[in-house]
Amino acid sequence: MSWIVLVLSGAFEAVWAVALSKSEGFSRLWPTVIFFVALVISMGGLGWAMRELPVGTAYAVWVAIGASIAVVYSMATGQEAASVVKVLLLLGLIGCVIGLKLVS
């Protein structure tokens, strides 16, 4: 169950990162609200998962999931240029996260 919560928390990390960008320095209401709600869910889930998972592994997985989703979202929406190298690096990052899960 901790792994499921950790993965969902990582997804919410991407939500708050994107919302933070869209809030334009907390000057836009709804992106700011989404940022704070997603931040609480993401951090709460990370903290909950760390009760059973090692801190280093949990944090690395959480960051990798959030970063990967944020980059894929940015490339899909045209906010960031996509390239073969970026896709390969993201696949490597995801492969490393799976490796951490397998050795935990």
Long-range contacts (C-beta under 8 A, 24 or more apart in sequence): 2-48, 2-49, 2-51, 2-52, 2-53, 3-49, 3-53, 3-101, 5-45, 5-48, 5-49, 6-45, 6-46, 6-49, 6-53, 6-58, 6-61, 6-62, 6-65, 7-61, 7-65, 8-45, 9-41, 9-42, 9-43, 9-44, 9-45, 9-46, 9-48, 9-49, 9-62, 10-42, 10-61, 10-62, 10-63, 10-64, 10-65, 10-66, 10-69, 11-65, 11-66, 11-69, 12-38, 12-39, 12-41, 12-42, 12-45, 12-66, 13-38, 13-42, 13-62, 13-63, 13-65, 13-66, 13-67, 13-69, 13-70, 14-65, 14-66, 14-67, 14-68, 14-69, 14-70, 14-73, 15-42, 16-42, 17-66, 17-70, 18-70, 18-73, 18-74, 42-66, 53-104, 54-104, 57-100, 57-101, 57-104, 60-97, 60-100, 61-97, 61-100, 61-101, 64-93, 64-94, 64-96, 64-97, 65-97, 67-93, 68-93, 68-94
